[in-house]
Amino acid sequence: MTVETVTPKRRFRGRPRGRDLPPVALASLRQLLGDERSDPGLRRRDLLIEHLHAIQDAHGHLPLVALRALAAYMNLPMAAVYETATFYAHFDVVHDDQAPPPEVTVRVCDSLSCQLAGAATLKAQLEAGVDPQAVRVVRAPCMGRCETAPVVEVGHHHVLFATVEGVEAVVDTGHFHPEAIVWQRLADYRAAGGYRLLADCREGRVTVEALKETLERANLRGLGGAGFPTFKKWHFVRQEPGPRYCAINADEGEPGTFKDRYYLERSPHRFLEGALVSAWAVEAEALYIYLRDEYPGLHRVLHEAIAELEAEGLAPPGYIVLRRGAGAYICGEESAMIESLEGKPGKPRHRPPFVAQKGLFDRPTLVNNVETVYWIPLIHEKGAAWFAGHGRHGRQGLRSFSLSGRVRRPGVHLAPAGITLNELVEEYGGGMAEGHRLAGYLPGGASGGILPASKADIPLDFDTLQEAGCFIGSAAIIVLSDQDDLRAVATNLLAFFADESCGQCTPCRVGTEKMLTLLERDEWRVEELERLSQVMMDASICGLGQAAPNPVLGLLKDFRGELASQNVIVKG
C-alpha cells in the first residue's frame, strides 16, 4: 500500500499582511516627528492626531504610505490609524492610486450666518473662476467668525466679509498663514493684577471651599451649552479618587458661536489663570486645552502664552497640554472631546460612567468651557454680588451673546442674563439690518431651535426657553428676517447635522439624512417629521441627534403661515 505524504498548509504568513513599507518612508517620518527609538514617549496613543497634523501640514495631505509608516512608528494597527485619519474633516487621506489634492485649498463657510450673507453664490463664483488643477474650492462648516460673514479660509488665512476679488487676491499673493492677533501679554496682565488669584490659591490664602462658595453665590454655570453649576462640577470631581485631570473645551463648533474666540484673542492669560485655578481646585495632574483647528492664529497665541507662564515659573513645563482639533463638531461633546484627546475618533461615550468619574485616560476629569473659567478671576476680584447683580426679568448674571444674521452690529455682546431678543437687537445689535424685518431667531445656534418674532420677548437665559421648545445653549443668536427662505434655513441646519454626525448610532446617522430628504420635498408631512424627530430624540446617544430636530419642530409649530407663503406645503 502506498502512503502519500501530505504537506500541511502553512497557517501563518512569513511576513505581515499588507503592502511592504519602504524604509525611506519610516526614515522620513522620524525626521519629521523625532526618533521614537530613542524617545518612546513619541509612541503614546494620545499623540496620534498631533502626528497626523504634522504630516498633513508637511505634505498638504496624508499619503497612505505615510499612514503605514505612522502605524509602524507608533506600533498601532493600520486600521486604527486609518480610522482616526478618515474620521476628521481636516485630514486628506490620499491612496496610492490617487492624485493628491491641489496645493491650495479654499474653504467657503456654509453655516447659516454665512448662507444668509451669500456664501452659496460666492462658492459658485469661486469655483467658476479658479483652475481646479491648482486650487480646490470646498464647503466648510462654521468657522467661528459669524460676525464677519461670509467667511472664506485660504490655507490657514481667513478672509472676512469675503468677496471673489478678495479671495483671489489672497490666492495670488500666497498669503496663507494665519492673520496676526494682538493680545495682552503676561507682563501687562500681571501689571493689572493678573495671576493674583492663582497665587492666593497656591499659597493658602484662598481655599477651595471658599472659592466654591463664591462661585455658587455668583451662580456661575457652564457656558458651553449645558449650564451645569461650576461649583458642583468641582465638587463631583473632587469626590473621586486621584489622579485627576482638567480639560478645557475650546472646540466651539456650534454654528453661530464665536464668543470663546473673542475672549481668547483679547485676554488669553485671564482664561489661562481661570483654567489653572480650576485645575488646582481638583488637584489635577495636568491641564489639557482642546482648541478647534479653525482657530490657527489662536493656536500660536496660546503656545506663546503658555511658554510665558513656564518661563516665569507660573506653570511647570509640560503641565499645560495644548491639543489641536481636526474639524469635528461632535468633539464639542465632552466625552467625544476626551476620546479625541486620547488620539481616537471623537465618538461620544455611553454614560454612565460620566467623565467626572472616568474621563481622560480613564481617570476623573473636570471639563469646563473657555468662557466659564474666563470669569473665575474676575468674579473673585469683584465679588459674587457683582456678577450676580446683573440681570433682567428676574434672572441673574452676565451672558456673552454671539449675535449674527440680519442685524446692524453683529458681534459678541456682553449683556444681562434674561435680556430679550428685542432688547438685545435694539440696545446692542443696532437694530435690524436695513430693509429687513424680524421674522424669527435661533436662540442657541443650530441645535437650540427656532422662535418666531412673536416670541422675541422671552428672557434669554438657562431654563427660560424650554416651554417654547428651545434652549439657549452657548447663547449663539442668529436673527432671521422676512426676506429669508425658511426651507433653505431648515435644509442648511439639517445638512450640517447630517454631515457632522459621528455615525456611531443609527437614530442620528440615518435620522439626520432621512430628515434632510423629507425637508427637500415640496410637501412636508407633519406626522412623518414628528415621528422621526421623536425617535431621534429618544434613542440617539448624545445631544447631536437629540437636538437635530429642534429647528424643524420649531418651524412646524410657529411658522406654518410663513412656510405656506414660501410655497412649502405642510400637511397635517
ZIPE-V553399 format. One record per pair of residues at least 24 apart in sequence whose C-alpha atoms are under 6 Angstrom apart, sorted by the first residue. I is the first residue (numbers start at 1). GAP is how many residues later the second one is. D is the distance in whole Angstrom. If there is no record, write none. Layout:
# ZIPE-V553399
I/GAP/D
I/GAP/D
This chain:
# ZIPE-V553399
26/43/5
43/31/4
45/298/6
46/296/4
46/297/4
47/296/6
48/295/5
49/294/5
61/31/5
62/30/6
62/31/5
62/32/6
63/31/5
64/30/6
64/31/5
84/260/6
84/261/5
87/258/6
88/238/6
88/239/6
88/240/6
89/238/5
90/236/5
90/237/5
102/31/6
102/32/5
102/33/5
104/31/5
105/30/6
105/31/5
105/50/6
106/31/5
106/47/6
106/48/5
107/30/6
107/31/5
107/32/6
107/33/6
107/45/6
107/46/5
108/31/5
108/32/6
108/44/5
109/30/6
109/31/5
109/32/5
109/33/6
109/42/6
109/43/6
110/30/6
110/31/6
111/30/6
111/31/5
111/144/6
113/33/6
113/292/5
114/35/5
114/36/4
117/32/6
117/33/6
119/31/6
142/113/5
143/151/6
144/113/6
144/114/5
146/110/6
147/257/5
147/263/5
147/264/5
178/119/5
183/82/6
183/83/5
184/83/5
198/79/6
208/73/6
214/170/6
217/167/6
218/166/4
218/169/6
218/170/5
222/150/6
223/149/5
223/251/6
224/145/5
224/250/5
225/248/4
225/249/4
237/119/5
238/44/5
244/40/5
244/41/6
244/119/6
244/120/5
244/121/6
245/39/4
245/40/5
245/41/6
245/120/5
246/33/5
246/38/6
246/41/5
246/119/5
246/120/5
247/40/6
247/41/5
247/42/6
247/120/5
248/41/5
248/119/6
248/120/5
248/121/6
249/41/5
249/120/5
250/40/5
250/41/5
250/120/6
251/40/5
251/41/4
251/81/5
253/76/5
255/190/5
255/191/6
256/189/5
256/220/5
257/145/6
257/219/5
258/144/6
259/143/6
259/153/6
260/110/6
260/111/6
270/104/6
271/103/4
274/99/5
274/100/5
274/102/5
274/103/6
275/98/6
286/33/5
287/33/5
288/32/6
288/33/5
288/34/6
289/33/5
289/34/6
290/33/5
290/34/6
291/33/5
291/34/6
292/33/5
293/31/6
293/32/5
293/33/5
390/26/5
391/25/4
391/26/5
391/27/6
392/26/5
392/27/6
393/25/6
401/74/5
401/75/6
402/74/5
402/75/6
403/74/5
404/74/5
405/73/5
405/74/5
406/26/6
406/27/5
406/73/5
406/74/6
407/24/6
407/25/4
407/26/5
408/24/6
408/25/5
417/44/6
418/41/4
418/42/5
418/43/5
419/40/5
419/41/6
420/37/5
420/38/6
420/39/5
420/40/6
421/35/5
422/34/6
436/45/6
437/44/5
437/45/6
438/43/5
439/41/6
439/42/5
439/43/5
440/40/5
441/37/6
441/38/4
441/39/5
442/35/5
442/36/5
443/29/5
443/34/5
444/27/6
444/28/4
444/29/5
444/31/5
444/32/5
444/33/6
445/31/5
447/100/5
447/101/6
449/101/5
449/102/4
449/105/6
450/101/5
450/104/5
507/29/5
507/33/5
508/32/6
508/37/5
522/46/6
523/46/5
523/47/6
524/45/6
524/46/5
525/46/5
526/45/6
526/46/5
